[in-house]
């Protein structure tokens, strides 16, 4: 690798802006961590199926895409401060909407409050990342991988805090609304930290590149990726007719074509976009369910402890990216390849856990694998595509989150429903018929299935083993079997990522190695000279 690493920021307030962004993503992590711990509360209180819970959790990642993509396009035009203010308002509104759900409401009413509250929460998170990611990449141009990993260390830190909240307050029976409301504390802190600060401009804006020029490397290939995910959103999440959804997707693609003068875009950037869709599905999709799954296989208390422990490990590891890159001489692509292999091994190990110690080891391997995925992918885009300003980085983050919301979280929920139902039908068809959900579980083009009623399954899982009825014992065992099969199926995603990263590693070796690209004067003036290393 020929990249020169350094620690010199380009602004006097760079560290304050870095830690303000850290607090902003911390608020998102706490909200996410608490939600993972209260899924069982929602299933018990409202009778939701695994697919319904997956859809609610996925709403926050789908809306994140709107926030980060729209924010990434306009951030250099309207300024970082206005977007931070908008995110702050969205965070407050999300709490008010979510808290409107209460026991005794019709299920469909509670579902809408929780779905849209989560949606607005994700919109706030996406808007903040449209600020934080390009801001940190601009502030530390010589060491993006290191500082973006530090920025995103706040995500597992938030999950640690959220897990501890569930572990302590949830274990003590504190209302889920009080647990969730604690994310408002870092929300207020990031508002204070950003208040009154001046912000730098991206390299593309400093060089005078126009919006169309920034979009050229995204092009029709990148536009097709985001358009397809929006089609899924409007068709599956919003329930619009397929023709209308595809029409909206086509309009998005045409708009990108007009902006870019119908440039095809960079094939490398397109590959990175597709790969980041897989990152969102496996990293964040699994994070949304892992506490629930391990808590079901072992005990809910142990599930919370494992979630906190592995999140803490991620937090520590994200401060070591500079050591890996500078001392071990591993390029960002090499790091991503190693991580994807570890994720495959880790998920398969977790699927076979029987003890707390074994689970701690297995989840440690998985955490080591997934730690560097998200921030390192963002750093690669910042290093290789500076002409795109904040746009490509924001689109990549949006693709990852929308993939998680539309594919990762609902897909794992569907897998849990399907594998559990198949196991129960094989063991005792009569018990399955007596306990199946009234609502079908659907996922993309897969065959629809009837999962288990969330209230009945929660009652079986929460009962002490020695007090379970024979029927509850069969339900619980079928659910555990379904969770194990879900994790094994999940491991195919990082396996596909490993193949892509290996090919990218070979590609960079052929072209002379991974290096950071700078915008040349010719490019800034609209020329076609090659990028300067």
C-alpha positions as CSV (number, residue, x, y, z in Angstrom):
1,X,0.0,0.0,0.0
2,X,1.4,3.4,-1.0
3,X,-0.9,5.7,1.1
4,X,0.9,8.2,3.3
5,X,-0.8,8.3,6.7
6,X,-0.8,11.4,8.9
7,X,-2.7,13.0,11.8
8,X,-2.9,16.6,10.7
9,X,-6.5,18.0,10.5
10,X,-7.3,20.9,8.2
11,X,-9.3,22.9,10.8
12,X,-8.6,24.3,14.3
13,X,-11.9,22.8,15.6
14,X,-11.5,19.4,14.0
15,X,-11.4,17.4,17.2
16,X,-14.5,19.2,18.6
17,X,-16.4,18.4,15.4
18,X,-15.2,14.8,15.5
19,X,-16.5,14.3,19.0
20,X,-19.7,16.2,18.2
21,X,-20.3,13.6,15.4
22,X,-19.3,10.9,17.9
23,X,-22.1,12.0,20.2
24,X,-24.6,12.2,17.4
25,X,-23.9,8.6,16.3
26,X,-23.9,7.6,20.0
27,X,-27.5,8.7,20.3
28,X,-28.4,6.6,17.3
29,X,-26.5,3.6,18.8
30,X,-28.3,3.9,22.2
31,X,-31.7,4.1,20.5
32,X,-30.8,1.0,18.4
33,X,-29.4,-0.9,21.3
34,X,-32.5,-0.3,23.5
35,X,-34.8,-1.2,20.6
36,X,-33.0,-4.6,20.3
37,X,-33.7,-5.3,24.0
38,X,-37.4,-4.3,23.9
39,X,-38.5,-6.4,20.9
40,X,-39.7,-9.0,23.4
41,X,-41.7,-6.4,25.2
42,X,-43.4,-5.3,22.0
43,X,-44.1,-9.0,21.0
44,X,-45.6,-9.7,24.4
45,X,-47.5,-6.4,24.7
46,X,-48.9,-6.2,21.2
47,X,-48.6,-9.8,19.9
48,X,-46.3,-9.0,16.9
49,X,-44.8,-11.8,14.8
50,X,-41.1,-11.9,14.1
51,X,-41.7,-10.4,10.6
52,X,-43.7,-7.5,12.1
53,X,-40.9,-6.8,14.5
54,X,-38.4,-7.0,11.7
55,X,-40.5,-4.6,9.7
56,X,-40.6,-2.1,12.5
57,X,-36.9,-2.3,13.1
58,X,-36.2,-2.1,9.4
59,X,-38.2,1.2,9.1
60,X,-35.4,3.0,11.0
61,X,-32.8,1.9,8.4
62,X,-35.0,2.5,5.4
63,X,-35.7,6.1,6.5
64,X,-32.0,6.5,7.3
65,X,-31.5,6.2,3.5
66,X,-33.7,9.2,2.8
67,X,-31.9,11.3,5.4
68,X,-28.4,10.4,4.3
69,X,-28.9,10.5,0.5
70,X,-31.0,13.7,0.5
71,X,-28.7,15.2,3.1
72,X,-25.6,14.2,1.2
73,X,-26.8,15.9,-2.0
74,X,-27.7,19.2,-0.4
75,X,-25.2,19.4,2.5
76,X,-22.6,21.4,0.6
77,X,-25.3,23.8,-0.6
78,X,-27.2,24.6,2.6
79,X,-24.5,24.0,5.2
80,X,-23.9,21.4,7.9
81,X,-25.5,23.5,10.7
82,X,-29.0,23.4,9.1
83,X,-28.9,19.7,8.7
84,X,-27.8,19.2,12.4
85,X,-30.8,21.3,13.5
86,X,-33.2,19.2,11.3
87,X,-31.8,16.0,12.8
88,X,-32.3,17.3,16.3
89,X,-35.9,18.1,15.6
90,X,-36.5,14.6,14.0
91,X,-35.0,12.9,17.1
92,X,-37.4,14.7,19.5
93,X,-40.4,14.0,17.2
94,X,-39.4,10.3,16.9
95,X,-39.7,9.9,20.7
96,X,-43.1,11.6,20.8
97,X,-44.5,9.4,18.1
98,X,-43.1,6.1,19.5
99,X,-44.4,6.9,23.0
100,X,-48.0,7.2,21.6
101,X,-48.1,3.4,21.4
102,X,-49.6,1.8,24.5
103,X,-51.1,-1.5,25.7
104,X,-54.8,-1.9,24.9
105,X,-54.6,-0.3,21.5
106,X,-55.6,-2.3,18.5
107,X,-52.5,-4.1,17.2
108,X,-52.5,-2.2,13.9
109,X,-52.6,1.2,15.6
110,X,-49.7,0.4,17.9
111,X,-47.8,-1.0,14.9
112,X,-48.2,2.3,13.0
113,X,-47.0,4.4,16.0
114,X,-43.9,2.1,16.5
115,X,-43.2,1.9,12.8
116,X,-43.4,5.6,12.1
117,X,-41.6,6.6,15.3
118,X,-38.8,4.3,14.3
119,X,-38.9,5.7,10.7
120,X,-38.5,9.3,12.0
121,X,-35.7,8.2,14.3
122,X,-33.9,6.7,11.4
123,X,-34.4,9.9,9.4
124,X,-32.7,11.8,12.1
125,X,-29.8,9.3,12.2
126,X,-29.4,9.5,8.4
127,X,-29.4,13.3,8.3
128,X,-26.6,13.3,11.0
129,X,-24.4,10.9,9.1
130,X,-24.8,13.0,6.0
131,X,-23.0,15.6,8.1
132,X,-20.6,13.4,10.1
133,X,-19.1,11.1,7.5
134,X,-18.0,13.6,4.8
135,X,-17.1,16.1,7.6
136,X,-14.6,13.7,9.2
137,X,-13.3,12.5,5.8
138,X,-12.6,16.2,4.9
139,X,-11.1,17.1,8.3
140,X,-8.6,14.2,8.3
141,X,-7.7,13.6,4.6
142,X,-4.4,11.8,5.4
143,X,-5.9,9.2,7.7
144,X,-9.6,8.7,6.9
145,X,-9.7,5.0,7.8
146,X,-8.5,5.7,11.3
147,X,-10.8,8.7,12.1
148,X,-13.9,7.3,10.4
149,X,-13.4,4.2,12.6
150,X,-13.1,6.4,15.7
151,X,-16.3,8.3,14.6
152,X,-18.1,5.0,14.2
153,X,-16.8,3.6,17.5
154,X,-19.7,5.6,18.9
155,X,-22.1,3.1,17.3
156,X,-21.0,0.0,19.4
157,X,-20.5,2.4,22.4
158,X,-24.2,3.4,22.0
159,X,-25.2,-0.3,21.7
160,X,-23.2,-1.0,24.9
161,X,-25.1,1.7,26.8
162,X,-28.4,0.6,25.2
163,X,-27.6,-3.0,26.2
164,X,-26.8,-2.0,29.8
165,X,-30.1,-0.1,29.9
166,X,-32.0,-3.2,28.9
167,X,-29.9,-5.4,31.2
168,X,-30.5,-3.2,34.2
169,X,-33.7,-1.2,33.8
170,X,-35.3,-3.9,31.6
171,X,-34.4,-6.6,34.0
172,X,-35.9,-4.5,36.8
173,X,-39.2,-4.2,34.9
174,X,-38.8,-0.5,34.1
175,X,-41.3,0.6,31.3
176,X,-39.8,0.3,27.8
177,X,-40.7,4.0,27.1
178,X,-38.4,5.1,29.9
179,X,-35.6,2.9,28.6
180,X,-35.9,4.2,25.1
181,X,-36.2,7.8,26.1
182,X,-32.7,7.8,27.5
183,X,-31.3,8.3,24.0
184,X,-32.4,11.9,24.3
185,X,-29.5,12.7,26.7
186,X,-26.8,12.4,24.0
187,X,-29.2,14.1,21.6
188,X,-29.1,17.2,23.7
189,X,-25.3,16.9,24.1
190,X,-24.6,16.7,20.4
191,X,-26.8,19.7,19.8
192,X,-24.7,21.7,22.3
193,X,-21.4,20.4,20.8
194,X,-22.3,21.5,17.3
195,X,-23.7,24.8,18.4
196,X,-21.9,27.8,16.9
197,X,-19.2,25.9,15.1
198,X,-17.7,26.7,11.7
199,X,-17.4,23.9,9.1
200,X,-14.9,23.2,6.3
201,X,-15.8,22.5,2.7
202,X,-15.1,19.2,0.9
203,X,-12.3,18.9,-1.5
204,X,-14.7,18.8,-4.4
205,X,-16.4,22.0,-3.3
206,X,-13.1,23.8,-2.7
207,X,-12.1,22.9,-6.3
208,X,-15.3,24.4,-7.6
209,X,-16.9,21.2,-8.9
210,X,-20.6,21.5,-9.7
211,X,-23.3,19.0,-8.7
212,X,-23.4,17.3,-12.1
213,X,-19.6,16.8,-12.0
214,X,-19.8,15.3,-8.5
215,X,-22.5,12.9,-9.7
216,X,-20.7,11.6,-12.8
217,X,-18.8,8.8,-11.0
218,X,-22.0,7.7,-9.4
219,X,-23.7,7.7,-12.8
220,X,-26.4,5.4,-14.1
221,X,-24.9,2.3,-12.4
222,X,-25.0,3.9,-9.0
223,X,-28.4,5.4,-9.8
224,X,-29.8,2.0,-10.7
225,X,-28.7,0.6,-7.4
226,X,-30.4,3.3,-5.3
227,X,-33.5,3.3,-7.6
228,X,-34.0,-0.5,-7.1
229,X,-34.0,-0.1,-3.3
230,X,-36.5,2.7,-3.6
231,X,-38.7,0.5,-5.7
232,X,-38.6,-2.1,-2.9
233,X,-39.4,0.6,-0.3
234,X,-42.4,2.0,-2.1
235,X,-43.7,-1.5,-3.1
236,X,-43.1,-3.5,0.1
237,X,-42.9,-0.9,2.9
238,X,-45.4,1.7,1.6
239,X,-47.7,-0.8,-0.1
240,X,-47.9,1.1,-3.5
241,X,-48.8,-0.9,-6.6
242,X,-45.8,-2.5,-8.3
243,X,-46.3,-0.3,-11.4
244,X,-46.2,2.9,-9.4
245,X,-43.1,1.8,-7.5
246,X,-41.2,0.9,-10.6
247,X,-42.3,4.2,-12.2
248,X,-40.8,6.1,-9.2
249,X,-37.6,4.0,-9.6
250,X,-37.5,4.8,-13.3
251,X,-38.0,8.5,-12.6
252,X,-35.1,8.5,-10.1
253,X,-32.8,6.8,-12.6
254,X,-33.8,9.3,-15.3
255,X,-33.1,12.2,-12.9
256,X,-29.6,10.8,-12.2
257,X,-29.1,10.4,-16.0
258,X,-30.0,14.0,-16.6
259,X,-27.8,15.4,-13.8
260,X,-24.8,13.3,-15.0
261,X,-25.4,13.8,-18.8
262,X,-26.2,10.0,-18.8
263,X,-22.7,9.0,-17.6
264,X,-22.5,5.3,-16.9
265,X,-20.4,6.0,-13.7
266,X,-17.5,4.2,-12.2
267,X,-17.7,0.4,-12.2
268,X,-15.6,0.2,-9.1
269,X,-17.9,2.5,-7.2
270,X,-20.9,0.4,-8.4
271,X,-19.2,-2.7,-7.0
272,X,-18.6,-0.9,-3.7
273,X,-22.3,0.1,-3.6
274,X,-23.5,-3.5,-4.1
275,X,-21.0,-4.7,-1.5
276,X,-22.2,-2.2,1.0
277,X,-25.7,-3.4,0.6
278,X,-24.4,-6.7,1.8
279,X,-22.6,-5.0,4.7
280,X,-25.8,-3.4,5.8
281,X,-27.7,-6.6,5.7
282,X,-25.2,-8.7,7.6
283,X,-23.8,-6.2,10.1
284,X,-26.8,-4.1,11.1
285,X,-29.4,-6.7,10.2
286,X,-27.7,-9.2,12.5
287,X,-27.2,-6.6,15.2
288,X,-30.9,-5.9,15.3
289,X,-31.7,-9.6,16.0
290,X,-28.6,-11.0,17.8
291,X,-29.6,-10.1,21.3
292,X,-33.1,-11.6,20.7
293,X,-31.6,-14.8,19.1
294,X,-28.8,-15.5,21.7
295,X,-31.3,-14.7,24.5
296,X,-33.6,-17.3,23.1
297,X,-31.0,-20.0,22.7
298,X,-29.5,-19.3,26.2
299,X,-31.4,-16.9,28.5
300,X,-32.7,-13.3,27.9
301,X,-30.3,-12.1,30.7
302,X,-27.3,-13.8,29.0
303,X,-28.4,-12.5,25.7
304,X,-28.2,-8.9,27.0
305,X,-24.8,-9.6,28.6
306,X,-23.4,-11.0,25.4
307,X,-24.7,-8.1,23.4
308,X,-23.0,-5.6,25.8
309,X,-19.7,-7.6,25.8
310,X,-19.4,-7.9,22.0
311,X,-20.4,-4.3,21.5
312,X,-17.7,-3.2,24.0
313,X,-15.1,-5.3,22.0
314,X,-16.1,-3.5,18.8
315,X,-15.8,-0.1,20.5
316,X,-12.2,-0.9,21.5
317,X,-11.2,-2.4,18.2
318,X,-12.3,0.6,16.2
319,X,-9.6,2.6,17.8
320,X,-7.0,0.2,16.4
321,X,-7.5,0.8,12.6
322,X,-4.5,3.1,12.4
323,X,-2.3,0.4,14.0
324,X,-3.5,-2.2,11.5
325,X,-3.1,0.1,8.5
326,X,0.3,1.6,9.4
327,X,2.1,-1.1,11.4
328,X,0.7,-4.3,10.0
329,X,0.7,-2.8,6.5
330,X,-2.8,-4.1,5.7
331,X,-4.6,-2.1,3.1
332,X,-8.3,-1.2,3.6
333,X,-9.4,-3.8,1.1
334,X,-7.2,-6.5,2.8
335,X,-8.7,-5.6,6.1
336,X,-12.2,-6.0,4.7
337,X,-11.4,-9.4,3.2
338,X,-10.0,-10.6,6.6
339,X,-13.1,-9.3,8.4
340,X,-15.6,-11.0,6.0
341,X,-13.9,-14.4,6.6
342,X,-14.0,-13.9,10.3
343,X,-17.7,-12.9,10.1
344,X,-18.5,-16.2,8.2
345,X,-16.7,-18.2,10.9
346,X,-18.3,-16.3,13.7
347,X,-21.9,-16.6,12.6
348,X,-21.5,-20.4,12.1
349,X,-19.9,-20.6,15.6
350,X,-22.8,-18.6,17.1
351,X,-25.4,-20.9,15.5
352,X,-24.0,-23.8,17.5
353,X,-23.7,-22.2,21.0
354,X,-24.8,-24.1,24.1
355,X,-23.0,-22.3,26.9
356,X,-22.4,-18.7,27.9
357,X,-18.6,-19.1,27.5
358,X,-18.9,-20.7,24.1
359,X,-21.3,-17.9,23.0
360,X,-18.8,-15.3,24.3
361,X,-16.0,-16.8,22.2
362,X,-18.2,-17.2,19.1
363,X,-19.6,-13.7,19.3
364,X,-16.1,-12.4,19.8
365,X,-15.0,-13.9,16.5
366,X,-18.1,-12.4,14.8
367,X,-17.5,-9.0,16.4
368,X,-13.9,-9.0,15.3
369,X,-15.1,-9.6,11.8
370,X,-17.8,-7.0,11.6
371,X,-16.0,-4.2,13.4
372,X,-14.3,-2.5,10.5
373,X,-16.8,-3.1,7.7
374,X,-18.9,0.1,7.7
375,X,-16.3,2.8,8.4
376,X,-13.6,1.3,6.3
377,X,-16.0,1.1,3.3
378,X,-16.7,4.8,3.7
379,X,-13.0,5.5,3.9
380,X,-12.4,3.6,0.6
381,X,-15.0,5.8,-1.1
382,X,-13.4,8.9,0.4
383,X,-9.9,7.8,-0.7
384,X,-10.8,6.8,-4.3
385,X,-13.6,9.2,-5.2
386,X,-12.9,12.7,-3.9
387,X,-14.7,14.2,-7.0
388,X,-18.0,13.1,-5.6
389,X,-17.7,15.3,-2.5
390,X,-20.3,14.1,0.1
391,X,-22.5,12.5,-2.5
392,X,-21.0,9.0,-3.0
393,X,-20.2,8.5,0.7
394,X,-23.8,9.5,1.6
395,X,-25.3,7.3,-1.1
396,X,-23.2,4.4,0.1
397,X,-24.4,4.8,3.7
398,X,-28.0,5.1,2.4
399,X,-27.7,1.9,0.4
400,X,-26.3,0.0,3.4
401,X,-29.1,1.2,5.7
402,X,-31.9,0.7,3.2
403,X,-30.6,-2.7,2.4
404,X,-30.7,-3.5,6.1
405,X,-34.2,-2.1,6.4
406,X,-35.7,-3.8,3.4
407,X,-33.6,-7.0,3.2
408,X,-31.5,-7.6,6.4
409,X,-33.9,-7.0,9.3
410,X,-37.1,-8.3,7.6
411,X,-35.1,-11.2,6.0
412,X,-33.9,-12.4,9.3
413,X,-37.4,-12.0,10.8
414,X,-38.8,-14.0,7.9
415,X,-36.1,-16.6,8.3
416,X,-36.9,-17.0,12.0
417,X,-40.6,-17.4,11.2
418,X,-40.0,-19.9,8.4
419,X,-37.4,-22.1,10.0
420,X,-39.3,-22.2,13.3
421,X,-42.6,-23.0,11.5
422,X,-40.9,-25.8,9.4
423,X,-39.4,-27.3,12.5
424,X,-42.6,-27.2,14.5
425,X,-44.7,-28.6,11.6
426,X,-42.3,-31.5,11.4
427,X,-42.3,-32.2,15.2
428,X,-46.0,-31.6,16.0
429,X,-48.3,-30.3,13.3
430,X,-51.2,-29.9,15.7
431,X,-49.3,-27.6,18.1
432,X,-48.2,-25.6,15.0
433,X,-51.8,-25.1,13.9
434,X,-52.9,-24.1,17.4
435,X,-50.1,-21.5,17.7
436,X,-49.5,-20.1,14.2
437,X,-49.9,-16.4,13.6
438,X,-52.9,-15.0,11.9
439,X,-50.8,-12.8,9.6
440,X,-48.6,-14.2,6.8
441,X,-44.8,-13.6,6.9
442,X,-43.6,-12.4,3.5
443,X,-40.1,-11.5,2.2
444,X,-39.3,-10.3,-1.3
445,X,-39.9,-13.2,-3.8
446,X,-39.8,-16.0,-1.2
447,X,-42.8,-18.2,-0.5
448,X,-45.0,-16.8,2.3
449,X,-45.3,-18.7,5.5
450,X,-47.2,-18.4,8.8
451,X,-44.9,-17.9,11.7
452,X,-45.9,-18.3,15.4
453,X,-48.1,-16.0,17.3
454,X,-45.8,-13.6,19.1
455,X,-47.7,-13.5,22.4
456,X,-47.9,-17.3,22.7
457,X,-44.3,-17.8,21.8
458,X,-43.2,-15.1,24.3
459,X,-45.2,-16.8,27.0
460,X,-43.4,-20.1,26.3
461,X,-40.0,-18.5,26.2
462,X,-40.5,-16.4,29.3
463,X,-41.7,-19.3,31.4
464,X,-39.1,-21.1,33.6
465,X,-38.0,-24.4,31.9
466,X,-39.3,-26.5,34.8
467,X,-42.7,-24.7,34.7
468,X,-43.3,-24.9,30.9
469,X,-46.2,-27.1,29.7
470,X,-45.4,-29.8,27.2
471,X,-46.8,-27.6,24.4
472,X,-44.6,-24.6,25.6
473,X,-41.6,-26.8,25.6
474,X,-42.1,-27.9,22.0
475,X,-42.7,-24.2,21.0
476,X,-39.5,-23.1,22.7
477,X,-37.4,-25.8,21.2
478,X,-38.7,-25.2,17.7
479,X,-37.9,-21.5,18.1
480,X,-34.3,-22.2,19.2
481,X,-33.9,-24.6,16.2
482,X,-35.2,-21.8,13.9
483,X,-32.8,-19.3,15.3
484,X,-29.8,-21.6,14.8
485,X,-30.7,-22.2,11.1
486,X,-31.3,-18.4,10.7
487,X,-27.7,-17.7,11.7
488,X,-26.3,-20.3,9.4
489,X,-28.2,-18.8,6.5
490,X,-27.0,-15.3,7.5
491,X,-23.4,-16.5,7.1
492,X,-23.7,-16.7,3.3
493,X,-23.8,-12.9,3.1
494,X,-20.2,-12.3,4.4
495,X,-19.1,-15.3,2.3
496,X,-20.2,-13.5,-0.8
497,X,-18.5,-10.3,0.5
498,X,-15.3,-12.2,0.9
499,X,-15.3,-13.2,-2.8
500,X,-15.9,-9.6,-3.8
501,X,-13.1,-8.3,-1.6
502,X,-10.7,-10.9,-2.9
503,X,-11.4,-9.8,-6.5
504,X,-10.9,-6.1,-5.5
505,X,-7.6,-7.0,-3.8
506,X,-6.4,-8.6,-7.0
507,X,-7.6,-5.6,-9.0
508,X,-5.7,-3.1,-6.9
509,X,-2.6,-5.3,-7.1
510,X,-2.8,-5.3,-10.9
511,X,-3.1,-1.5,-11.1
512,X,-0.1,-0.9,-8.8
513,X,-1.7,-0.9,-5.3
514,X,-4.3,0.9,-3.2
515,X,-3.7,4.6,-3.0
516,X,-5.5,7.8,-2.1
517,X,-6.7,9.9,-5.1
518,X,-6.5,13.7,-5.2
519,X,-8.4,16.0,-7.6
520,X,-6.0,17.5,-10.2
521,X,-6.4,21.1,-11.5
522,X,-7.4,19.6,-14.9
523,X,-10.3,17.7,-13.3
524,X,-11.4,20.7,-11.4
525,X,-11.5,22.6,-14.6
526,X,-13.5,19.9,-16.3
527,X,-10.6,18.0,-17.9
528,X,-10.0,14.3,-18.1
529,X,-6.5,14.0,-16.7
530,X,-5.8,11.0,-14.6
531,X,-6.2,11.3,-10.8
532,X,-3.1,12.2,-8.9
533,X,-2.0,9.7,-6.2
